[in-house]
């Protein structure tokens, strides 16, 4: 019978929260016009991440950031694979 692997925890809940706050600050520092900021989460795991980042920015800036979602299929249709050697 094959041995089962234990799942390892990469980050604790507080480490994840701290990382999201840092990401939110980085996004705010690099965004000159917050009116043009929106998050698009790729379905399944990307959607909750986009929502959590939007909430962090809302808490910091007291303004809402629109959040949408997409599937990996529609992203692939928007951004087709690169056909040149300069990708």
Order of alpha helices (4+ residues) and beta strands (2+ residues): alpha-beta-alpha-beta-alpha
